[in-house]
Amino acid sequence: MNVLFGWNNENDNGINWSGWLWQQNVAYGNEGWVLGSKNLLGGPINTYFGQSPRSFDKSDYGDDNLVEITRNERSPSTSRGGALRIFDNPDNFTSPNQASWWMYYGARPLVEKGITSESTDRMSFYIKLKGLKPQGEKGSPDSLSTNFHIGTYLCWDKEQPAKNTGEGCPREGPGNQHYYHYFGFNPGAWIHTQVDDHPNHHRGKPGNRYHDNNPVKADGMSYFAQLMRFYFEIRIPQTEDTEFIVDELLFYSTREAIEPNQNDESITSLWVGYWPDNDYWEIGFKDGGKFGVGENKFSTFEIRWSTLPITNENYEQSNIVEPLFYSGTEYVGAENPHYVRRANDYKRDVWTRFTLPAQVVNDYQTIYFAVKDVSTKQKNKGTRWPWNRDDHGEAPSSYIRTIDYSLRPVN
């Protein structure tokens, strides 16, 4: 497991990032953090492939954002150092309020820098957003929209020279694929997020927007091994100034873990968050089933929680999550009212809000969650549109998908 940045270094304070300098014209003519006289992970600085964490809005969005290390807020999983804060420029009154952060490693993939390996299949992080309009309130007929996305650039054909540099991979095109992961986040709480190697969209392939965009299968290349740059971005303009804080950014492999068998295909882009001020939780993911949006088929899911790690073997012994809405008898029938489905047949977002016992929240450091695809032919139909659709799956999946949430630092 690799922690990408040292945001939690005790010496980091405010905008002082130990060993780093904030400089002009780091990448694409924009400002950014630079480690001494070199880019992140070494190598010369140039304006096209600046290897530095930085933040700006693309030219069609507006003016620059700002970035700093904040010690005032950090993810609930850590008690030291700080976190990376990206926020709208308070002096900019024309911005559409879409904070974004671009991270460039240069024209070489992460596997060559020792950060990832061929087996890496997760990038996870904690994120907290502010300034976004709340979505999916109780009674809404729709699930959360995709108001946040992560864009990635992959490099595996070094015979395609980068424009203006003559080396490495091109910015986009043959040998450098561009993918997206979409999320629907609500503001005001820390959210633990998992990005896997099944992106929701492959740019340039509109017919393959959701299922099986994994380049391991498409091109024989490991997704995270070939990753060379990414960006985090609020997708929808907001009426208020926006910001997000990122902490605990990790790369790791579940294939090397004790529980390697995970359902990444029909359950992808998974996240979970806790809103202590309101004492409720939210969990969401993408329904990545092997069928197109708009078809007369759905997937049906069950969510469970535990104070101990959940595996495929002990899943049935863990506790059932009872959704507050986006489920119920009118959706999936009285037999299993806790099952959840997508809110409509043209979006893949699955999301629900729920509560956990106060004793659990007060007494434990980490809560574990698991999602299972329980789709079964001729089962789980609701009583009205659009939940009166068939399940696409023949039988429940043998594998679960897991994520945890830290309520406080683990000593």
QUICOR-V666349 format. One record per residue. N is the residue number from 1. RES is the residue in one small letter. PHI is phi in whole degrees, 0 to 359 (none if undefined). Layout:
N/RES/PHI, N/RES/PHI
This chain:
1/m/none, 2/n/244, 3/v/271, 4/l/287, 5/f/233, 6/g/265, 7/w/296, 8/n/264, 9/n/297, 10/e/299, 11/n/278, 12/d/286, 13/n/210, 14/g/60, 15/i/273, 16/n/273, 17/w/254, 18/s/311, 19/g/82, 20/w/248, 21/l/234, 22/w/271, 23/q/232, 24/q/276, 25/n/53, 26/v/276, 27/a/210, 28/y/53, 29/g/76, 30/n/251, 31/e/287, 32/g/183, 33/w/278, 34/v/229, 35/l/278, 36/g/62, 37/s/261, 38/k/237, 39/n/283, 40/l/306, 41/l/71, 42/g/90, 43/g/102, 44/p/289, 45/i/275, 46/n/216, 47/t/285, 48/y/265, 49/f/239, 50/g/294, 51/q/270, 52/s/202, 53/p/285, 54/r/207, 55/s/215, 56/f/197, 57/d/270, 58/k/301, 59/s/304, 60/d/275, 61/y/259, 62/g/157, 63/d/273, 64/d/297, 65/n/263, 66/l/239, 67/v/220, 68/e/204, 69/i/263, 70/t/251, 71/r/258, 72/n/285, 73/e/224, 74/r/214, 75/s/297, 76/p/293, 77/s/274, 78/t/222, 79/s/240, 80/r/233, 81/g/64, 82/g/214, 83/a/213, 84/l/273, 85/r/252, 86/i/242, 87/f/212, 88/d/297, 89/n/294, 90/p/294, 91/d/271, 92/n/257, 93/f/260, 94/t/249, 95/s/294, 96/p/280, 97/n/60, 98/q/222, 99/a/301, 100/s/214, 101/w/227, 102/w/248, 103/m/241, 104/y/246, 105/y/260, 106/g/99, 107/a/268, 108/r/230, 109/p/288, 110/l/295, 111/v/297, 112/e/284, 113/k/258, 114/g/78, 115/i/275, 116/t/236, 117/s/226, 118/e/296, 119/s/264, 120/t/299, 121/d/225, 122/r/217, 123/m/237, 124/s/235, 125/f/196, 126/y/258, 127/i/220, 128/k/227, 129/l/247, 130/k/225, 131/g/89, 132/l/277, 133/k/288, 134/p/300, 135/q/237, 136/g/59, 137/e/292, 138/k/302, 139/g/96, 140/s/292, 141/p/280, 142/d/237, 143/s/276, 144/l/298, 145/s/278, 146/t/270, 147/n/266, 148/f/216, 149/h/213, 150/i/245, 151/g/255, 152/t/233, 153/y/238, 154/l/248, 155/c/228, 156/w/218, 157/d/241, 158/k/280, 159/e/280, 160/q/265, 161/p/292, 162/a/288, 163/k/300, 164/n/75, 165/t/242, 166/g/76, 167/e/213, 168/g/73, 169/c/258, 170/p/289, 171/r/297, 172/e/198, 173/g/131, 174/p/304, 175/g/86, 176/n/211, 177/q/269, 178/h/244, 179/y/235, 180/y/230, 181/h/239, 182/y/252, 183/f/220, 184/g/241, 185/f/254, 186/n/260, 187/p/279, 188/g/93, 189/a/208, 190/w/286, 191/i/237, 192/h/271, 193/t/234, 194/q/244, 195/v/254, 196/d/252, 197/d/263, 198/h/237, 199/p/300, 200/n/280, 201/h/209, 202/h/250, 203/r/301, 204/g/93, 205/k/232, 206/p/298, 207/g/280, 208/n/232, 209/r/276, 210/y/234, 211/h/262, 212/d/57, 213/n/275, 214/n/297, 215/p/292, 216/v/300, 217/k/276, 218/a/286, 219/d/231, 220/g/73, 221/m/241, 222/s/290, 223/y/300, 224/f/280, 225/a/294, 226/q/266, 227/l/297, 228/m/233, 229/r/198, 230/f/208, 231/y/216, 232/f/252, 233/e/206, 234/i/285, 235/r/276, 236/i/249, 237/p/303, 238/q/247, 239/t/278, 240/e/246, 241/d/301, 242/t/248, 243/e/200, 244/f/215, 245/i/245, 246/v/243, 247/d/213, 248/e/55, 249/l/280, 250/l/232, 251/f/243, 252/y/201, 253/s/238, 254/t/279, 255/r/292, 256/e/259, 257/a/273, 258/i/296, 259/e/248, 260/p/279, 261/n/272, 262/q/234, 263/n/276, 264/d/258, 265/e/270, 266/s/270, 267/i/233, 268/t/221, 269/s/54, 270/l/268, 271/w/210, 272/v/211, 273/g/217, 274/y/232, 275/w/256, 276/p/297, 277/d/294, 278/n/254, 279/d/58, 280/y/223, 281/w/244, 282/e/224, 283/i/223, 284/g/207, 285/f/191, 286/k/258, 287/d/280, 288/g/260, 289/g/302, 290/k/279, 291/f/201, 292/g/272, 293/v/298, 294/g/97, 295/e/286, 296/n/278, 297/k/215, 298/f/229, 299/s/243, 300/t/238, 301/f/229, 302/e/238, 303/i/239, 304/r/229, 305/w/222, 306/s/199, 307/t/270, 308/l/238, 309/p/306, 310/i/259, 311/t/238, 312/n/300, 313/e/281, 314/n/258, 315/y/305, 316/e/293, 317/q/271, 318/s/277, 319/n/273, 320/i/282, 321/v/281, 322/e/260, 323/p/297, 324/l/281, 325/f/198, 326/y/64, 327/s/199, 328/g/118, 329/t/298, 330/e/287, 331/y/262, 332/v/233, 333/g/91, 334/a/288, 335/e/296, 336/n/224, 337/p/292, 338/h/271, 339/y/292, 340/v/232, 341/r/224, 342/r/298, 343/a/279, 344/n/203, 345/d/260, 346/y/236, 347/k/229, 348/r/263, 349/d/286, 350/v/243, 351/w/204, 352/t/209, 353/r/252, 354/f/201, 355/t/236, 356/l/234, 357/p/302, 358/a/301, 359/q/298, 360/v/295, 361/v/295, 362/n/278, 363/d/256, 364/y/243, 365/q/272, 366/t/227, 367/i/247, 368/y/249, 369/f/232, 370/a/217, 371/v/241, 372/k/233, 373/d/280, 374/v/252, 375/s/302, 376/t/214, 377/k/306, 378/q/65, 379/k/239, 380/n/69, 381/k/290, 382/g/272, 383/t/263, 384/r/211, 385/w/296, 386/p/265, 387/w/278, 388/n/270, 389/r/260, 390/d/289, 391/d/288, 392/h/279, 393/g/275, 394/e/284, 395/a/204, 396/p/304, 397/s/292, 398/s/280, 399/y/241, 400/i/262, 401/r/235, 402/t/242, 403/i/204, 404/d/239, 405/y/216, 406/s/270, 407/l/277, 408/r/200, 409/p/300, 410/v/274, 411/n/289
